[in-house]
Amino acid sequence: MASIVRPDGQSSQSVSGDTIFALSSGALPAGIAVVRMSGPQAGEALRHLAGALPEPRRASLRTLRDEGDALDRALILWLPGPGTATGEDMAELHLHGGRAVVAAVETALERQPKLRRAEAGEFTRRALYNDRLDLTAAEGLADLLEAETEIQRRVALAASEGGLAREVARWRDKLLGAAALVEAGIDLAAEDEAADVNLPLEAVGALTVEMEAALARPPAERLRDGIRVVLAGPVNAGKSSLLNALAGRDAAIATPVAGTTRDVLEVPLAIGGIPFLLFDTAGLRTSGDPVEAIGVERARAAMLAADILVWLDDEPAPEQHEGAIHIWPRCDLPDRAGSRNGRLAVSALTGAGLEDLRNLLVTRARDLLPREGESALNLRQRSAIAAAVGELRHALAQAADELLFAEHVRSALVRLEQVGGGGGIEDLLDTVFNRFCVGK
């Protein structure tokens, strides 16, 4: 990492010799457009446009000029590193949000030496490299940018503020303590002195149980993609009509013709601030039509993958779907009025029972999502933690050999480092940061 001399005479650090810039606010035109710069030339570029650097971290109103031409009257901020979002020198230009204004300023910046447009996620990548956040916080920030429901926002915000990072750091500290006890025991054995071998065993055993409990939590993918709710039952049970009623639009074709739905239709939906993914499926029956038969097989596969099955039939749901929500559909018809055998009476036509169904879905979904204060682990994080747990299990199984025990504990520490972005996972970073917009 290179040491950089800033325009104010102080030194800073940079992961590279160039300085990046990008529009970091919303789509244009807008009331205000924020252009960010990060890197060793941020101060020099700001001074070129504004004439002089303002007092650090205080907004100043200046006329921005390039080659003698006035570009805009804007608020500017000078943010010397390393105490910034990226850990580098940064500057911000709060411009009038017209397309021509922003284009003129970006053109002026592009003409400056060692300045270039940022790539997707590059600001956050620099923050990672400069230890301003770890990879779990970066992933949380990406989730926060994509959040569409309240629960997604809350969980992503907790991750972006270091919730999982603190939990992993606590595990790491406990493992380091256990490793130190083991190493001390090995040293004492070499000096013919006795050590309490149970202390590291107890610590590793308790930590293994705690980490396994974390792995058993609801996954982040369920929160990001939505709770999978599959509407299933025989032909003409009213599945498509119910899906349209829940979605509030004609998402599926609903007709009295048996077998209208021949494929699985997915509809994303938020209910009570919780993301759902509703599936309309083909009616279950034996059919000589090869196309319909394929639809029926897909319907059965969707049922098996459901988080919540909504069963529309007078007969009970298949045995492998214990816990399904049983619906008494089309309760507006004279011969089907009321509730039967504890089933929830619903009419897609009149709306009867729909609010009760929505409430029931929300209640079921809350048991399938992370609880308040819990970190939701994505696939990458789960894989690293599971690998660490595997090493700890090996350590406990070979506890009689202190050298092997210590080696597995050290390997577990390496796996934990990977959760936060250490341990040689450079090949994963492009995938993570490509989720970001250019200005992040």
PABA-543500 format. One record per residue: residue in three letters; y, z, x of N, C-alpha, C in turn. Coordinates in steps of 0.02 Angstrom, whole numbers, plus 50000, padded with zeros to 5 digits. Example, Ala and Ser with C-alpha at 12.3 -4.5 7.8 and 13.67 -1.06 7.14 Angstrom:
BEGIN
ALA497165039050660497755039050615498355039050660 SER498885035450642499475035750684500025039450645 
//
This chain:
BEGIN
MET499415000050043500005000050000500615000050044 ALA501084995550031501664994750075502224999450057 SER502595001850108503185005850097503775001050090 ILE504185002050038504734997550022505385001350026 VAL505914998350056506575001350057506964998649997 ARG507175003149952507525001249892508254999849907 PRO508614996749859509324995449869509745001849877 ASP509495007549851509875013749859509695017449923 GLY509295014149966509135017050031508505021250033 GLN508215022749974507615026849971506995022349980 SER506425025549993505805021750000505385022349938 SER504975017249926504525017149868503865014149890 GLN503385013949843502735011049857502605005349809 SER502245000349831502074994649787501374992349802 VAL501014990149751500344987549761500354980549790 SER500924977249787500984970549816501714969449836 GLY501854964049870502524962749893502974959449842 ASP502704957349784503124953849736503334958349679 THR503824955849641504094959549584503974955349521 ILE503754958549469503584955049407504104956649353 PHE504174952049306504614953149249504304950049187 ALA504494952749129504234949949066504634952849008 LEU504654949048953504904951648890504404956748864 SER504624962948853504164968248834504254970648763 SER504724967548727504824969448657504494964248612 GLY504654964248548504314959948500504534952748503 ALA504254948948457504384941748454505124940448439 LEU505374934948466506074933048457506124928348396 PRO506704928048364507304932148378507214939248351 ALA507614943848380507584950848361508274954048374 GLY508364960048348509004963448359509114964848433 ILE508594967348466508614969048537508004966048571 ALA508094963348631507544960948671507554964748737 VAL506974967648756506924971548817506534967648869 VAL506854966248926506534963048982506424968249036 ARG505804968949058505634973949109505504970549176 MET505664974149229505494971949297505144977749332 SER504674976149375504324981249414504144978449482 GLY504314982149534504154980049602504724981249650 PRO504634979849713505134981649764505804978049757 GLN505824972249724506454968549717506794969849649 ALA506534974649610506834975949544507554978049550 GLY507714982449598508404984749606508854979249630 GLU508624975149676509024969649702509174964549648 ALA508664963049606508764958349551509254961049500 LEU509214967549486509684970649439510394970449467 ARG510454971749531511114971649562511404964549562 HIS510964959549571511194952549569511484950849500 LEU511164953149447511394951549379511994955849357 ALA511984962249376512474967049349513034968649399 GLY512974966649461513494967849510513394974149551 ALA513104979349522512964985549557512444989449517 LEU512084993849552511584997949518511925003649480 PRO511725004849418511985010749382511665017149408 GLU511885022749383511575029049400510845029049375 PRO510375031349416509665031049395509555034449328 ARG509155031149287508905033749223509465035149172 ARG510015031649178510545032249129510755025149108 ALA510765023949043510945017349018511675015949033 SER511795009649053512475007549069512605000749038 LEU513194999749008513374993448977513704988949029 ARG513394983049041513654978449091513634971349064 THR514054967149095514004959949083513544957049136 LEU513024953749115512554950649161512784943649179 ARG512774942149244513014935649267512504932649315 ASP512494926049317512084922349365512464916249387 GLU512574915749452512954910149481513634909449448 GLY513944915149432514614915149403514634914449328 ASP514084912649296514074911849223513874918349189 ALA514234920249137514054926149098513444924449055 LEU512954928849057512334927949019512314931948955 ASP512524938348960512504942748902512854949248919 ARG513064952748867513324959648874512744964148854 ALA512484967948901511844971448889511844978448917 LEU511384982548891511244989048920510734988148975 ILE510854991449032510374990849087510164997849110 LEU509554998249135509275004449161508975003249229 TRP509125007749276508835007549344508365013549349 LEU507715012249362507195017349362506845017249430 PRO507105020949479506785020949545506105024349544 GLY505615021449581504955024349586504955030149634 PRO504395033949637503765032549602503705035549533 GLY504215039149510504165042449445504305037849387 THR503955032249383504045027449329503365025749298 ALA503385021649246502765019849211502265016449256 THR502505012349303502055008749348501975012049415 GLY502385017049431502385020149497502805016349547 GLU503115010849526503545006749568504265007249544 ASP504725004349583505405003449558505384999149496 MET505775001049446505794997149384506524996349361 ALA506644991249321507294990349289507174987449220 GLU507614989049175507574986349107508234983349086 LEU508204977749052508784974349024508714974248948 HIS509164977648913509154977948840509654972748815 LEU509394966948798509804961148783509884960148708 HIS510384955948688510384953348620509764948948612 GLY509434949548555508764946648549508734939448527 GLY509194935348549509154928248534508734924548585 ARG508414919248565507974915648610508354912748669 ALA508944910048656509334907048711509554912248761 VAL509744918248738509954923548783509374925548829 VAL508794926848800508224928948839508004923448887 ALA508014917348865507814911748908508284911148968 ALA508934912048957509414911549012509304917149063 VAL509174923249040509064928849085508414927849123 GLU507884925649089507244924549123507304919049176 THR507694913949161507794908549210508164911249271 ALA508664915549260509024918549316508574922949358 LEU508124926649327507664930949364507164926749404 GLU506944921349373506444917149405506724913949469 ARG507384913149473507694910249532507744915149590 GLN507634921749575507704926749628507084926749673 PRO507184928149738506614928249785506104933649766 LYS505474931849771504914936449761504884939349690 LEU505184936049642505114937849571504694932649536 ARG504264934849493503854930249454503704933349387 ARG503494929149341503304931549274502654935549279 ALA502614940749240502024945049241501444941749205 GLU500844943649225500244941549191500064946649138 ALA499584944949095499384949549041499144956149070 GLY499434961649047499224968349068499424970249138 GLU499854966449171499984967749242500394974149252 PHE500844975749207501214982049214500734987949212 THR500274987849165499794993349159499304993449217 ARG499114987649242498674987349300499004990649360 ARG499644989449369500004992649424500035000249415 ALA500115002349353500105009549339499435012549359 LEU498895008949346498225011249365498165011749441 TYR498375006449476498325006349549498745011849581 ASN499295013549549499745018549577499625025549550 ASP499045026449517498835033049493499305036049441 ARG499635031649403500055034149348499635035349285 LEU499065032149282498575033349229497895031149255 ASP497365033149220496695030949239496455025649189 LEU495865023049200495635017449160495515019449087 THR495315025649074495225027849005495885027748967 ALA496425029849001497085029748969497315022548958 ALA497165018049005497345011048997496975007948938 GLU496335009648931495945007148874496215010048809 GLY496415016348810496725019348751497365015948732 LEU497765013948783498385010448769498245003548738 ALA497725000148763497544993748733497334994648660 ASP496954999848647496755001348577497355003048534 LEU497845006548564498445008448527498845002148507 LEU498874997348552499234991148537498894987248481 GLU498234988048474497854984348424497734988348360 ALA497944994648359497784999048302498094996448238 GLU497704996348185497934994048120497884999448066 THR497525004848079497465010248031497675016848063 GLU497785021848022498045028248046497545031648093 ILE496905031548076496425034948119496345031348185 GLN496385024648184496375020948247496975022848290 ARG497555023548260498155025448297498085032348329 ARG497835037148290497785044048316497295044548374 VAL496705041448367496205041848420496435038148482 ALA496735032248473496985028348530497545031948565 LEU497985035148528498545038748558498285044548601 ALA497785048148575497495053648613497195051148679 ALA496855045348677496565042548738497095040248786 SER497625036948759498155034448803498545040148836 GLU498525045948806498865051848835498405056048878 GLY497805053348892497365056548941496865061448914 GLY496705061048848496225065748819495545065248852 LEU495265059248857494605058448888494655059648963 ALA495195057648994495275058749066495245066249083 ARG495555070449041495525077649053494825080349044 GLU494465077748995493775079948984493335078149043 VAL493395071949067492995069649124493185073649187 ALA493835075149196494055078949254493745086049253 ARG493685088749193493375095449187492635095049206 TRP492285089849183491585088949204491535088149279 ARG491985084349307491975083049379492075089549417 ASP492545093749395492665100149429492055104549427 LYS491715104549370491105108649365490565106049411 LEU490495099449416490005096549461490175097949533 LEU490815097449550491015099049619490855106249637 GLY490955110749588490785117749600490045118649611 ALA489635115149570488905115649578488695112649645 ALA489005107049664488835103949728489005108449786 ALA489575111949780489775116549833489275122249840 LEU489025124749782488525130049785487885127749818 VAL487685121549803487075118749833487165118049908 GLU487725115249928487855114250000487875121050036 ALA488175126050003488185132650033487485135450040 GLY487055134149989486365136449993485985133150049 ILE486115126650060485785123150115486005126050182 ASP486655127450189486915130350251486625137250263 LEU486575141250210486305147950218485565147750237 ALA485195142950206484485142250223484395140550296 ALA484845136550323484805134750395484925140850439 GLU485285145750411485435151850449484975157550428 ASP484425155850393483935160850370484235166150324 GLU484725164150284485015168850236484845166350165 ALA484795170950118484605169250050485215167350008 ALA485125162649964485655160749917485375160649847 ASP485815161749798485605161849728485535154649703 VAL484925151949702484825144949684484905143749609 ASN484915149249570484975148349498485675146449476 LEU486175148249515486865146949495487005139449486 PRO486865135249535486985128049525486535125149471 LEU485915127549465485465125049413485735126349344 GLU485985132549334486265134249269486885130149253 ALA487305129149304487925125349294487765118049276 VAL487305115049313487125108049301486775107349233 GLY486345112049216485995111749152486475112149094 ALA486955116749097487445117449043487885111349038 LEU488085108649095488505102649094488135096649067 THR487495096049083487095090449057487075090548981 VAL486975096448953486955097148880487635095248850 GLU488175097248882488845095748857488985088248859 MET488785084948913488905077848918488465073848870 GLU487855076148858487425072948809487715073548739 ALA488035079148725488365079948660488945075048652 ALA489295073748707489835068748705489555061748692 LEU488985060248721488675053748710488435052848638 ALA488295058348604488055058048535488615057148484 ARG489245057448506489805056548460489815049348432 PRO490155048448375490235041648349490565037148400 PRO490335031048409490605026548461491285023748442 ALA491665021948494492325019048483492285012348447 GLU491735008648457491675002148425491675002648349 ARG491385007948324491375008948251492085010048225 LEU492485013648265493175014848246493585008548252 ARG493475004648305493864998548315493684993048265 ASP493034991948254492804986448212492784988248138 GLY492724994648123492694996848054491994999148034 ILE491965003547985491335005947956491005000147918 ARG490384998647935490034992947904489764995147835 VAL490064992547783489854993947714489534987647685 VAL488894988047669488524982247644488394983047570 LEU488614978147531488474977947459487844973947450 ALA487334976947421486684973647416486364975147348 GLY485894970847330485544971547267485274964847245 PRO484994964447186484714958147162485254953047143 VAL485054947147125485534942047104485884944247040 ASN486514942047033486914943646973487014951046962 ALA487014955047015487134962247008487874963847009 GLY488294958947027489014960147029489284961847098 LYS488914960047150489124961847219489774958347238 SER489814951847226490414948047245491014950347205 SER490914951647141491474954147100491714960947124 LEU491254965247144491444971847169491814971247235 LEU491584966747279491934965747342492654963447330 ASN492734958647283493414956247268493854961747240 ALA493554966047199493944971547169494154976547223 LEU493714978147271493884982747325494394979747372 ALA494334973147385494794969847430495464968347398 GLY495484968147332496104966647297496284959247300 ARG495794955047313495904947747314495234944247304 ASP495264937647292494654933747282494384931647349 ALA494074936347384493784934747450493114931247444 ALA492744932647391492084929647381492064925747316 ILE491654920547315491554916647254491104920647207 ALA491354922147147490964925947098490884921747035 THR490254920147018490114916346957489504919346923 PRO489394917646860488784920046825488154916646850 VAL488214911546892487634907746915487244911846966 ALA486604913146953486184916946999486134913447066 GLY486214917147120486134914347187486754910947213 THR487344912447184487974909347208488094911047281 THR488014917547298488114919647368487474918347408 ARG487544914247461486954912447500487004914647572 ASP487574917347592487664919647661488014926447659 VAL488084929447718488424935847723489174934647734 LEU489584937447691490304936847696490604943447719 GLU491034943247771491344949247798492084949547777 VAL492294955447755492994956447736493244963047766 PRO493714962747814494004968947841494474972047790 LEU494484978747789494864982247737495014989347761 ALA495604991847745495774998747760495805002647695 ILE495455008247693495465012647634495615019747659 GLY496145022747634496315029447654496455030147729 GLY496725024847759496865024947831496265024047875 ILE495695022247846495065021347884494875013947883 PRO494685011147940494485004047941493775003147915 PHE493694998347871493034996547845492924989047856 LEU492294987147860492104980147860491594979247804 LEU491804976147749491374975347690490964968947697 PHE490334969347676489884963547680489624962047610 ASP489754955947588489444953447527488814949747547 THR488264950747513487624947847534487294943947477 ALA486824939747497486444936047447486004940647406 GLY485904938947343485474942947300484754942847325 LEU484434948647322483754949347348483254947047295 ARG482904941747312482364939247269481944934447311 THR481344932847287480934927847319481164921047295 SER481294916447342481564909947323481204904447360 GLY481094898947325480794893047356481314888647390 ASP481954890247379482494886547410482564888947482 PRO482444884647533482474886947602483154889647622 VAL483684886847595484354889347613484464896347584 GLU484284897247521484354903847491483904908947526 ALA483304906847547482854911447582483164913947647 ILE483514909447682483854911647743484394916747727 GLY484764915547672485274920347651484984927147635 VAL484404927247603484074933547585483864937347648 GLU483604933647698483414936947761484024939847796 ARG484574936147794485194938747825485444944947787 ALA485354944847722485554950647682485144956747702 ARG484494955947712484064961547732484264964047801 ALA484434959447847484644961447914485304965347911 ALA485764963047868486394966547860486294973547832 MET485824974247786485674980847759485434985647812 LEU485004983147857484744987447911485294989547959 ALA485804985347967486344986848015486924990547982 ALA486864992147918487414995247881487535002447903 ASP488165004447906488335011447913488285014847844 ILE488505011247793488455013647724488185007847681 LEU487655009247644487385004147598487605005847527 VAL487915001047494488095001747423487594997547384 TRP487175000847346486604997647313486754996547240 LEU486754990247219486904988347150486264985947117 ASP485904990547087485284988847053485074994747009 ASP484714993246957484464998546913483885002246946 GLU483554999046994483015002347030483285005647094 PRO482935010747121483165014147182483195009447241 ALA483605011147290483655007247352482995007847390 PRO482855002947433482245003347475482215009947513 GLU481615012247528481515018847558481875019647624 GLN481915014247664482235014847730482985015747725 HIS483265015747664483985016447655484145022847617 GLU483835028247638483985034747608484715036447620 GLY485055038847569485765040347576486215034847551 ALA485935029447524486335024047497486745026447438 ILE487325023347428487735024647369487475020247312 HIS487215023347260486925019647204487455018447151 ILE487555012047136488065009947088487725007747023 TRP488045009646967487845006946902488385001746885 PRO488264995346904488804990346898488894987846827 ARG489464984246817489624981046753489594985946695 CYS489854992046707489804997246655490264995646596 ASP490674990346600491094988346544490694984946489 LEU490094982446506489674979146455489414984246405 PRO489384982546342489174987346290488504990646304 ASP488024986746329487364989546339487294993346405 ARG487854993946444487824997346509488375002646515 ALA488655004746460489195009646462488945016346489 GLY489375019646527489215026346552488825026246617 SER488605032146638488245032846701487505033846686 ARG487075031346730486355031846721486035035046783 ASN485665040446772485275043746824485695045446886 GLY486295047846875486715049946930487065044346967 ARG486955038046946487285032546979488035032446960 LEU488435029747007489155029346994489295023046953 ALA489565024146892489715018546848490355015046872 VAL490305008446881490875004546908490934998146869 SER491554996146857491684989546827492214986046870 ALA492014980446899492494976446938493004973246892 LEU492824972346828493274969046780493824973846757 THR493654979946737494154984646711494424989346765 GLY494074989846821494284994546873493995001446866 ALA493595002546814493295009146803492845010946863 GLY492925017046888492505019546942492695017247011 LEU493165012447017493335009847083493655015147127 GLU494095019147099494425024447139493915029547162 ASP493445031247119492905035947138492495032947195 LEU492355026447192491965023247245492355023347310 ARG493005021747307493415021947368493415028947399 ASN493495034047358493495040947383492825042647415 LEU492285040347384491615041747411491525038247478 LEU491765032047484491715028447547492105032047603 VAL492695034447586493095038047636492745044447658 THR492465048047609492105054347626491515052947672 ARG491125047747655490555046047698490785043747768 ALA491335039947769491575037147832491805042647880 ARG492105047847853492365053147897491805056447938 ASP491195056547911490635059247948490385054448002 LEU490595048247999490365043148046490885041648101 LEU491465044848097492005043548144492145049848186 PRO492485049048243492645054948285493045060048246 ARG492895066348258493285071748227493945072648263 GLU494405076148230495065077348258494985080648327 GLY495305077848377495285080648445494705078148487 GLU494225074448458493665071748496493845065048526 SER493585063748586493665057248618493125052548593 ALA493315046448576492825041348557492675037148618 LEU492035036748638491835033248698491665025948682 ASN491945021348722491735014348714491105013048754 LEU490855006948750490215005248782490245006348857 ARG490785004348889490845005248962490835012548981 GLN491215016648944491245023748959490575027148946 ARG490255025248890489595028248875489085026548929 SER489105020348954488625018249005488705022349069 ALA489335023449090489455027349151489255034549142 ILE489425037449084489245044549072488495045249065 ALA488165040449032487435040749025487105040349094 ALA487375036149138487105035749206487185042349243 ALA487755045649233487865052149264487375057349237 VAL487265057149171486785061849141486085060549169 GLY485905054149178485255052549207485175055549277 GLU485695055149317485675058149384485595065649381 LEU485935068749333485875076049327485175078049303 ARG484885073949260484195075349238483715074849297 HIS483825069949340483415069349401483515075349446 ALA484145077649451484285083449493483915089649468 LEU483925090649402483585096449373482825095949382 ALA482565089849378481845088949385481605090149457 GLN482065089349505481885090049576482255096049607 ALA482365101149566482765106849588482445110549647 ALA481785110049654481455113549709481665110949777 ASP481875104749780482095101749842482865101549841 GLU483175106049878483905106649876484255100249900 LEU483965096749947484275090649972484275085149919 LEU483705084349884483685079349830484135081349772 PHE484145087849756484575090349703485305088649719 ALA485515090049780486205088749800486365081349798 GLU485885077049818486005069849819486105067149748 HIS485715069549700485795067249631486445069749601 VAL486655075749619487305078249596487865073949623 ARG487815072049686488335067749716488345060949680 SER487755058249664487725051849628488025052449559 ALA487925058149527488225059249461488985059349466 LEU489245062149520489975062249530490245055149537 VAL489875050849572490085043849580490115040449512 ARG489605041649470489595038649403490185041049361 LEU490345047449367490915050049329491565046949352 GLU491635045649417492235042349443492325035549410 GLN491775032149394491825025549364492125025849294 VAL492065031449260492355032049193493105031149196 GLY493415034249247494135033849254494395027949293 GLY493955023649318494175017749354494005017849428 GLY493685022949453493485023149523492775020649531 GLY492525021149592491825019549604491665012149605 GLY492155007949620492005000849629491874997049565 ILE492354996949518492264993149456492814987849450 GLU493034985349506493574980349506493414974449462 ASP492764972549459492574966749420492674967749345 LEU492754974049323492854975449251493584975249231 LEU494034975749280494734976649263495034970649228 ASP494844964549249495114958649216494954958649142 THR494344960549125494144960849055494574965849016 VAL494704971649046495094976849013495804974649002 PHE496124972149056496844970749052497004964149017 ASN496524959749008496644953648970496774955148897 ARG496614961248874496764963148804497504964448794 PHE497884965548848498584967448842499024961248832 CYS499614962348804500114957148803500444956648872 VAL500834951448883501124950248949501594955848969 GLY501964958648921502464963648939502204970648948 LYS501534971548948501254978348955500924979049022 
//
